[in-house]
Amino acid sequence: ATGATAQFGAWVSALKFEAIPREVIEHARLCLIDGLGCGLFGATQQWGAIVAELAVELSGGGPATLWGRAQSASAADAALANGTAIHGFEIDDIHTRSLMHPGAVSIPAALALAEARQKSGRDFLTAMVAGYEIGLRVGVCGGIPHQMKGYHPTGTAGCLGAAAAAANMIGLSAEQTTHALAIAATQAAGLYCAVRTGAMTKRLHAGRAAQAGVAAALLAERGFTGSPDAL
C-alpha cells in the first residue's frame, strides 16, 4: 500500500490552480494579506531584526525579498527571516485542530521561491494552498498529545507544510515531492519550553520550518532522497 508520505506527494504534485474551489482561493488571499501584515510588523521586532541580519550575512544577497528591509537573500534564508517575522508577535493565523500557524511557514516558503523562479500569482496561491493543506493535516494527525509532549506543531508539522508549498511552486514530480516531504520531516523541530521562559526561539520555529521546506524541495529537485515512510 502507498503510505501517507507518497499520497501527499502525489496530491501536492498534481494540484493546479483550476482545481481549487473559488472560495478557497478567496480565503487564501485573505490569509496572504494577513500574513504580510503580520510579517511587516514582526520584522520591526528585535527577534525579526536579528534573524534578518543573519539572513543577509549568510546569503550576501539573493533573489528573495526580506520584508521591511532593503536587502534581499537566498530563497531559503529569506524564508527563515520572513517566517520568523510573521510569527514574531503571535498575531498570525492559527488552525485550532492542528494547533499550528500555517501562514508563517507556507507563505514565506512559497513567496521566496516565486520570486526566485519568477512565478505567477496563480502559481503562488496554488503553492500556498498546498502548504496549508498538508501542514494542517499533519498537525491534526499529531493532535494534542504531540503538543503536550512539548513539541510546537508550527515547527514540526510546519516543515511539511513549507515543503509542500515549495515543491508545488517549483513543479516537482510526485516522486520528487514525496522525497521533499520526507527530507522536511527529518528536519522537524520545535520545543515549547520557549513559551514558559519567554525565549525568542518560538518565533524561530516558524522561520526554520519555512527554511527547511525550501531546502527540502531544492534538494529533492537535485535528486536527494528522503525516507518514503517518514510520516
Secondary structure, 3 states (H helix, E strand, C coil): CCCHHHHHHHHHHHCCHHHCCHHHHHHHHHHHHHHHHHHHHHCCCHHHHHHHHHHHHHHCCCCEECCCCCCEECHHHHHHHHHHHHHHHCCCCCECCCCECCHHHHHHHHHHHHHHHCCCHHHHHHHHHHHHHHHHHHHHHHHHHHHHCCECHHHHHHHHHHHHHHHHHCCCCHHHHHHHHHHHHCCCCCECHHHHHCCCHHHHHHHHHHHHHHHHHHHHHCCCCCCCCCC
